[in-house]
């Protein structure tokens, strides 16, 4: 590894010593006015820049030769110019963009698929956008690492790879990302967003073109969860022209990532009667044997009877494709139809069984013998059809039909028996001294019996949503009024069973095969009608965004009982809960100086309850105030917020150490306040060292979340709650810093992520050692070197200092973060 780093640094130094060319200029409209935010790239490369508020751009560190420079901006046709660059010289060019009717449709598509329009300067509330360059450079396929770039995000690692993320926003719980609204291209993506919002499926971030995060009043139009906020993943876009890309990444433990994408479009296809057509197809495969070792008696590595080691990694394959048809630019009514399909297959050797305190301190990357059969088998399929109609520059209508199917069977250890009664693994790891005999069984050091549960569940989420946009008034004194309606249905079907195993000498043997449906045999359903009206009203420098959302939800459970596996209805019990809520919000932003905005907002938070009539919906009042600056080399956003929960919902998830019933329960009043700071800069541009680029990103989050009600809870992480107790798994401080240097296609960046102490159980005062998630700071290093032919060599070191750190004490026992992992890759980019 040291040799590889030395070679990369030497190559960087060699590239930096060469004299380079600079391309600069302006992007303007046909009237000569500046077009800030326009994207300028060198065709066939990843080099580019964004036009500043005066339309100016600059791309430094280029080589000799003739290049084609392309400028694009949504709502305008692309402009292309061929220019000749000379090392040591500065070449100026002016790119003129003309407005286009066709791209007016793209404006609407972008507005409906995205939360930010890929820009955040003028949002009436907090918002962040992470583009494809950052995703491929810093993420490594792990959404947790991508979202570290965003202040206000709570992350709880679990498996080291980000397979099933635990994400919260502004103090909301992170358990399976169930307290936030998750979307892909503006469509709900959680397996059952109303009936069972826990995200046991999460799209692979490595195939995404962008990630957006919205908090504050402006995000109430998305829903159903409106307290913390919304995260939207932007899938592969159809390119302008023809483009292809591919990545190969190799790492330890037989880690392999293969990723390929190809797409093409034309504005007018004769064989389709002049319709524009575009297509993109993508495949991604991620495989790794895992960084943990399953051990048996004496702590030695356990092998199968055939001599093969037990794997602790995963195999995951994503397929994605979309096709778009669009009318001609001069059509009286622009229309487009986009069909999107995706499929994901995953087999992962993951477990909920962690380690005792002593075993974690000695060997944090081991797994007990009793977890050898644990495996998640999951399949996900998604279909979307989106129709856009732009009747004029003042009226548009977008309608989307969607369906998501998800099936998973997480086969994992549930209970252990030594001599007496069976013990749940969470109870065992909470008090290993009291269950020493059971712990010996789990380690494979004693004989006993094991109950392995097949958590077999299928999900369906489907619906139709439509949004109309009306533009009133004129630029600088007008409004965009949007009204939307969503008809949605989802369900989760539990059909589970338990198999019995013996364990002897660390080897498990099946002794009793359970019958499907005899552990859980029920269906939870939800039907929802949701609508919103929201306006962006502008008066000079002031923009107000009032909005109102309606959620009307019917939640129902049909429990057939474990004795009626054929579901005749003989033992059927039913329960139902109906909820209707009005969710108002008001956001505002005002331009107070050149590049400076002040924003604020107030809105109601909401999340649907479960099907028990005694469970109340989550309800809160949320406020924020902030300031934002956007300049040619520096962007800064600072926001302070406060959330006052009237009722915080908790969920009985096995992922959080619960029983896995998915039932929700009332947590009463909670106050959350915090501060978010996000800043990005190119320090080389600040000091006018134009031959270099020195990008820096800082994200800091302060969170104070405390119960304001006292109560007794059977939920382990809450327990006996007193007024003033801090919520578990909420770090007071999170700091992320990314600093890099780039020149002529070479790049090197250091990423630092620091998290303060967290509680595993609600409380106040000094955190007991047995309930502490210790503070940690992790460094990553990423590098890139250009090669001929549009290729580049990539390298990544995760956890540079090889810190052995604790990420969680749940679901059952202590769990480590990813140890030092070095990967190398080859990247190819062809076309636009």
N, C-alpha and C positions, 0 to 999 in steps of 0.2 A: 504493500500500500504506500509506504514512504517513497519507494522508487517512482511509483505512478504519479504521486503528488509532485515530486521534484521535477519529473518530466513535464507535467502540465505547467508548473510555474516557470520553467525554463522557456517553454514554447510561448507562454504569455509575454515574458520579457523580450524575447526575440521579435514577436509581432509588434510590441509597443515601440521598439526602436526604429521601426520603419516610418518614413514620411508618408502621410496620407492625404487624400483629397476630401473636400467638403462640398456638399450640395445644400444650397439654401434657396429661399425664395418666398413667394406668397401664394396663397390659394384664394381666389376671388370669384365672385359671381359675374354674370354677364354685364351687370351694371357697375362693375369695378369695386363693389363693396366686399369687405373682408368676410371670409367664411371660417370663423373659429370652430375648432373641433374636427375639421376635415382630416382624414387619414391620408398620409403620404408614404408610399412604400416603393422600394426598388423591386420591379417585377422579377419574380423567381427567387427572391431572397426573403429573409425575415427582418431586414433592415428597414427602418421607417421612423416616422415622427408624426406628432399631431400638431395641427396649426394652432397657434395661440390666438388670443383675442383680437390681434391685428391681422390674422390670417398668415402670419409668418411661421416658417418652419426651418429646421436645420438638421442635417444628417451628417455626422462627422465620422472620421476613421474609415474612409472608403479608399478603394484602390483605383488604378488607372483603367481606362477603357470606356466604351460606349454602353450606357445603360438605358433602360426604359423606366421612367418614373410615372407612377400612377397615383392620382388623387381621387378619393371617393368621399362622399358625404350623403347620408340618407336624405332622399328628396331631390337629389341631383344626379345627372349622368356622370359617369367617370370621365376624367381627363387623363390623357396619356401623352407624354413627350419623350423623345429620345435626346439624350444629352451626352456629351463627351467629358469625362472627368480626367484631370491631370493631377498627379501627386504634388502636394505642396501648394495647390491653387484652390481657390474658392469659386464655384460655379453657381450663377444665379439663374433661376427660372421662375416664370409666372404661369400658374395653372388655372385655367378658367373653367368653372363648372356651370352647366346650364341646368335649370330646373326641368324635371321630367315627370310626366303624368304617371308612367310606370312606377317610378320610385316613390310617388305619393302612396301607392299601395304598400310599398316596403315600409314607409313610415308607420302605417297602420299595423302591419304585421309586427314590426318591432315593438310598437306600443302594447300590443296584445300578448306577445310572447315574453316580454321583459318587464322588470320592475323599475328599471332605471333609464331605459332607452340607451344603455351603455354610457351614460354620463350622469354625474351626480351634483354638479355645481348648482343647478337651479331646483333641486328637489326640495319640497316644503317639509323637510324632516330628514332624519338620519338615513343615509344610504351609502352603500359601497358596492363597487364592481371590480371583480378580479378577472382579467382577460386571459386569453389562451397562452400568451407568453409566460405569464406568472404561473399558470397551472402546470405547464410542462416543465418549467424550470425548478419550481420549489415543491411541487406536490408529490411527485413520485407515485401517483395513483392513490394517495391517502388524502381524503377530504379534510381530515383533522389538520394536516399540515398546511393545506390551502387556506383554511378558515382562520388560522393564526394571524393572517394579515389583517383581519377585521376586528376592531375593538368592539367590546360588548358581547362577544361570543364566548359561551361557556362550553368547554370541551372536556369530556372524560374518556380517556383512552381505555381500551379493553383488550384487544388482541394484538396490538402492535402494527397492524396493517390497515386499520380503518374499515374493516369489512362491514361492521354494523355500528355506524357512528352513534355517539351519544352527544347531542348538540342542544344547547339552550341559548336563549337570547335574553339579555338584560335580567338575569337572575331567575329566569324560568328554569324548571327542572330539566336536566339533560337526558333522563332515562329514555333511551331508544328514540330520542328526538321527537317525543310524543307531544310536547307542549308548544310546538311551533308549526307553522304552515309550510309544508314542503311541496315544491312544484318542479316540474320539468317543462320548459317552454310555456309557463303560465298555466299548466294543468296539474291538479292534485296528483301526487305520485306515491304517497304512503299507501300501504296495502289496503287499509280500510280507514280512511281519514276521519270518519265520524264514529263508527262502531268500535274500532280498535286502532287508534292512531299510532301505536308503537311501530316504528319503522324497522321491521326485521328485513325489509328490502330497502336498499339505497342505491341509486344509480352510480355507476363507476365514474368518478370524477375525471379519470384519465382520458375519457372520450369526450369531455365537454369543451366547448368553446368559451364558456364564461360561467361565473358564479356571482349571483347578486344577493345582497342582504338588505332588507328594508325593515326599519323599525319606526316607531312614531306614528302620528295620526294618518299619514298617507297610505299606510298598508292595510287599512280596514277594508278596502275593496277586494282583498284577496280571500282571507278567511279559510276555514272556520275559526282557527285559533288566532286571536288578534291581540293577545297580551304581549308576548315577547316580540313577535315579528314574523317575517316570512323569508324563506330562502328559495331562490329559483335557480335551477341549473339550466344552462343554455346548451342544447345539443348541437351537433354538427350542422352548420349552415351550408346551404348550396352556394358554391363559389360563383364569382363573376368570371365566366370563361371556363377553362379546364384547369384542374389542380389535383395533385396527388401528394401524399405524404406517408411516411412509414417510419417506425421506430423499432429497434431491437435493444433490449436491456438485459444484461446478465449480472447475476450476483451470487452470493453464497447460499448454501442450502438448496442448490439447484434452482435458484430463482431465475425465472424467464418471463419476460414481457414481450409480446409481439403485437404490434399495433399498425394497422394500415387503413388509409382512407383515400377514396378517389371520388371526384365529383366533376360535373360539367353542366353548363347552362348555355342557352342561346335565347336572345330576345324574340326570335321569330323563326319557327320551324315550318317549312313549306309543307311537309308531310302531315302537319297538324293544322293546316289551314291558317297558318300565320301565328298560331299561339306560341307564346314563349314557353319553354320547357327547361326544367332543371332537375338534376338528380344528384344524390350523394349516397354512398354506401361505405360502411365502416365495419371492421372487425377488430376486436381486442381480446387477447388471451393473457391472463396472469396466472402464473403457477409458481409455487414455492413449497418446499418440504417442511418449512417451519424452523423456528429458532429454539424451540424447547425440546427437551429429551424426556421421553416417558421412562421412568425408572421403576425398578422392582426391589426385591429384598436387598438391603445393604446399600441402596442408592445406586446400584449398577444399572446401566442402560438395558432396558427390556427389549427383547426381540420376539418376533413371531415364531411359531414352531418351525417355520421354514428358514429362519435365520435373518429375515428382513427386519429392519428397525421400524417402529411405529412412527408414522409421520404426524406432524402437528401443524401443517400448513394448509394450503387450499389450492384448488384448481377452479378458475372462473373464466367463462367465455361470454363475450358480449357481441351481439350482432345488431346492426342499426342500419336503417335506410329510410330515405324520404324522396318523394317525387313531387314536383310542383308544376302546375299548369297555370299560365297567366295570359290575359288578353293583351292585345297590342297596345303600345303606348298611347295611340290616338283614339282608343275606344271611348265612347261616350260615358260608359261606366266601367271603370277598372274592376276586374274580378280575378281572383286567384284561388286555386284549390290545392292544398298541400296535404299529402297523405304520408303519415309517418308510422313506421313499425319498428319494434325492437324486441329482442329476446335475450335473456340472461340465464345461464346455467351455472350453478355453483355447487361444488362439493368441498366442504371445509372440515378439517379435523379439529374442530373447536369444542371447548368444554367450559362449563361454569365452575369446575372444581379448581380452586386456587390452592394456596399453600398456607401452612402455619407461619407464625412470626419467626420461629427459630429456623425452619426450613428455608424461608425466603432469605433470611440473612446469610445462610450458608450456601445455598444453591438456588438462586432466584429463577433460573431458566429450566427448571425441571418440572415434570408433571407426574402425579401419582399414578400407580399402576391401574387403579380403578377407573381411570379416564380413558383407557386404551380403545374402547369401542365408541367413544363419543364422536358424533359426526352430524354435520348439517348438510342436508340435501335439499336444494331449493331451485325452483324454476320460476321465471317471471316473463310475461309477455305483455306488450303494450301496443295498442292501436289508437291512432288519432287521425281525425280528418278535420281540417280547418279551412273554412271558406271566408274570404274577405271580399267585400264589395265597397268600393269608393264611388259614391254617387256624384260627389262634387268635392271641392276643396273645403266644404263645410259639413258634409255628412258622410259617415261610413258605418258599416255594420260588419261585425266579425262573429262567426258561429263556429263552435268547436264541438265535435262529438268524440268521446273518448271511452276507452275500456282498458282496464288493467287486471290481469289474472296473475295470481301468485299462489304457489303451492310450496310448502316446506315441511320437512320432517326433521326436527332437531332431536336426534337420538342421543340422550345424555344421562349420566348417572344422577339419580334422584335421592335414593335412600340407601343406608348401609345397616346391616345387622351383624353383630358379633355374637352375643349370647342372649340378649334380651330383645326388646322391641326395636323396630326400625327407627333410625335417626336420619333426619333430613341433613343434606350436606352443608347447608348454611348454618344449622345449629351446631353441627360437628366442628366446623372451622371457627365458629364464634367462641367455643369453649373446648379446645382440644384436650385439655387436662381432664375434664369431666368425662370425655369420651375417648379415653386412651385406647381402649380395646377396638373401638370402631376405626380409629385413626390407623392402628396397626393393620387392619383389614384393607383400608384404602391404600396404604403404602405397599400392599402385597406381602407384608411380613407375617401375616396370620391368615388362617382360613376364615371364611365367613360368606355371607350372601349379599348380593347387590341387586337393587331394583333399578333398572335402566328404563327410563320413560321415553316412549316414542311420542314426542310433542308434534303430532301430525295435524296440520291445519291448512285449510285452503281459504283463499280470499278472493273477493271480486269487488271491484270499484268501477262504476260506470256512470255516465251522465252526459248532459249536453249543457253548454254554457254559451251565452250570446252577450255581446257588448256593442252598444251603439254610441258613437261619438258625434257630438254636434258642436261646431265652432261658431261662436257668436262674436259680434263686434269686429274690431280690427286689431292689428298688431299693436301692442302697447296699451290697449284699452279694450280688452275682450275676455272671452272665457271659452274654455273647452269643457263641455258638460258631457259626462259619461254616465250611462245607465246600463246595468248588467243584470242578468238573471241566470241562475244555475239550478238545474234539476238533477239531483244526484241520488244514487242508491249504492250502498256497499254492505258487505257482510263478511264475517269470519266464521268458518265452520270447524269446530273442534271435534276430532275423531281420534282419540288418543288411547294408548294402551301401555302396559308395563310388562317388560320381560324380566325374568329372574335369572341371575347368573351366580355361579360359585366362583371363588377365587382361591387358587392354591399355588404357592410359589410365584405369585405375581401374574399367573396366567388365568384369564377368565374363560369360563365355559358355560354355554347356555343350558339351563336346567328346566326352565319353564317358559313357554312362549305365550305371551298374552294375546287376547282376542281384541281386535280393533274396536274401539268404542266403549271398552269397559273401564277406562279411566276418566275420560270426558267425552260427552256425546251431546253436543248442543250447538246452536247457531245463534249468533248475535247479529242483528240486522239494524240498519239505519236507512231512513229515507229523509232527505233534506230538500227544502226549497230555500234558496238564498238569493238575495238581490241587493243591489247597491245603487246609489246615486251619488256622484262626486263631481265637483266642479273645480277647475283651476281658473280662477278669476284674477286678471291682471289689471292693475291701475298704475301705470308708470313703473316705478321700481318695486312696488308691492304686489305680491301674489298671495291670495287667500285660497285655501283648499278646504271648503266645508264638505262633509260627506255623511251619509247615513247608510248603514247596512242592516239588513234583516236576515235573521237565521231562524227558520222554523224546522225543528228536527223531531222525528219520531224514532225512538230507540226501543228495540224489542228483543227479548231473548226467548228462544224455544229450547227447553232442556228436555231431551228425550229420556234421560236417565241411563245409567250404566248397565241396566238389565235389559234394555230394549235396543239392542245394537242394530236391528233391522228397521227401527224407527216406524213402528206401527202406530205410535201415539198412545199406547196403553198407559204409559207412565209420564205422559207429557205434562210439564209445568211451564207456565208462561209468566212473563212480567213485562211491563211497558212503562216508559217514561216519555213524556212529551214536553218539549221546551220551545218557547218562542222568545226571541230577544231582539231588541233594537239596539244598534251599536253606533252611536254618533261619534264624529270626530271633526276636529278643526285644526288645520295646519296653516302656517304662514311663513313666508320668506320675503325679506326686503333687501335690496341691494343698497348698501350704505356708502360704498366707495368703490372705486375701480377694482374689481376682482373680489370684493368683500361682501359677504351675505350674512345676515342674522336670521335664524329660523327658530321656530318653536311650534308646539302643538299640544293638544289635549284630546284624549280619546278614551273610549271604554274598551276594556279588555274582556274577551269572552272565550270560553272553550266548552264544547258540549260535554254533558255528564255521561254516565252509563245508563243502563236500562232499569236501574232500581229507582223507584219513585222518591226515595229519601235522599238520593244523591242530587245535590244542587249543581247547576252549571258553574264553571269558574267565572268569577266576576271581579273586575278591578277598574280603577281609575288611573290613567297613565298620563304623565306630563313630561315634556322635555323642552329645553332651550339650548341653543347652540350658535356657534359662529363658524363660518366656512370661508376659506380663501383659496382662490384658484388663480395661479399665475403661470408664466411660461416655464418656470423651472421648479416651482414649489406649490404643493397642495396641502392644506391643513383643514382638519375638521375637529372641533371640540364640542362635546355635547354633555350636558348634565341631565339626568332623568330621575324620576321618582314614580314608583308603581305602588299603589295602595290596594292590595287584594282585600275584597270583602269576603271572598272564599277562594282559597287555593285548593286545587284538586290534587290528590295523590293517587297512584295506581299500584295495584298489587301485581307487579311484574316479577317473574323469576330473575330477570336481568338486574333488578335492584335488590335481590335477596328475599323477595316475597314468595308467596305460594304459587304464583303464576296463574291466578284466576282471571286476571285482567280487570277485576272489579275496581271501581274508583271509590274514593272516600273523601269526605269534606275535611279540609285542613284548617278552616277558619281564616282569621285575619292575619295578613303578612304585609310588612312594609319592606320595600326594596328601593334603595337609592344607589346611584352610581355616577361615575364620570368616565367618559370615553374620549380618548385622544388618538387621532390618526393623522399621520403626516408622511408625505412622500416628497422627495426632492432629487434632482440631479445636481449634485454639488459641483460637478465640472462646469455646468452651464451657469451656475450661480457666480462662480469666480471667472467665467469666460475662458476656461481651458477647453476649447472646442474640439481638440483632437481626442479627448477622452469623454467617457460617460461614467459617472460615479453615482449610480442609483442607490438611494437610501429609503427605507420604509420603516416607520415606527408605529406600533399599535400598543396602547396602554389602556387597561381597564381596571377601574376600582369598583368593587361591589360590596354593599352592605345589605344583607338580607336577613330579617329577623321575624320570628313569630310574634304576633300581638295577641294571641289567644293561648290559654293553657288548656291542655286536654291529654287524655290517655289514648295511645294508638297501638294497634297490633302490628303496625308497619315498622320493621326493625330500625331503619335509619331515622325514624322520628321518635318512637318510644314514648316516654313521659315528657311532655313538652311544657315548658314554663314560658311566661311572657319574657321576651327579650332573647330567647334562644336563637342562635344562628342556624340557618338552614344547612343541611349537610351538602357536601360536594359543591360548595360555592367558595372559591378562593377569593380572598379580599383583593389580591393584586395579581395581575397578569401583564407581562411585558414581553413584547416581541420586537426584535430589531433585525432587519435585513440590510446588509451593506455590501456593495459590490463594485467592481471596476470592469469596464468594457471598452474594447477598442478593436476596430477592424474585424469584427466577427468573433473575437476572443472574449470570454467572460469568466469571471470568478466572483463568487458571492459567499459570504458567511452569514448564516442564519442563527439567531440566538432566541431561545424561548425560555422564559423564567416564570414559574408559578409559585405563589406563596403557599403556606400550610393550609390544608383543608380539613374539615371535620368529616368523619364517616357517619357520625350520629349527631343529631341536633343537640345543642348545648351552648354554654357560654363560659367565659373564663378560660383558664389554661386547658388545652386539649390533652386528654389522657393519651399516653403513648399507644394504647391499644385501639384508639379511635382516630389516630392521626394519619393523614396522607401528607408525608413530609414535603417541604419545599424542594424544588429541583430546578436546575438550569441545564438545558440541552443545546448543544451546538451542532449544526449541520453545515456541510460544505458542498457547493455545487460548482461545476466548471463546464465550459464548452469551448471547443476549438474547431475552427472551420477547416474543411477539407475540399478538394476540388470537386466539381460536378454537383454542387448543391448539397453536399453532404457535410455533416458535422459530427465530431466526436464529443460525447457527453460523459460526465463523471459525477458521482454523488457519494458523499460520506454522511450517513445518518448517525447521529449520536457520536460525534467525532471523538469525544473523550471517553467513550465506552462507560458512561454513567449507568450503574444499576439502580434504577429508581422505581418507586412504587407509584402506580397509577390509580389503584382502587383496592378496597377491601370487600368488594362485592363482585359478583353475586354470592360467592362462597369462598372466603379466604383471600389472601393477598395475591395481586397480579402485577407483573413487571411490564415496563415499557420495552420497546425494541432496543436490543443491544447494538453496538457499532456494526453497521452494515455498509459495505462498499460495493457499489454497482458501477458498471461501465456500459455505454450504449452507443449506438450509431443511429443518426437521424438523417432522413432525406426529405427534402421539400422541393417539389417540382410545380411549375405553373404559378398562377396568381394567388 
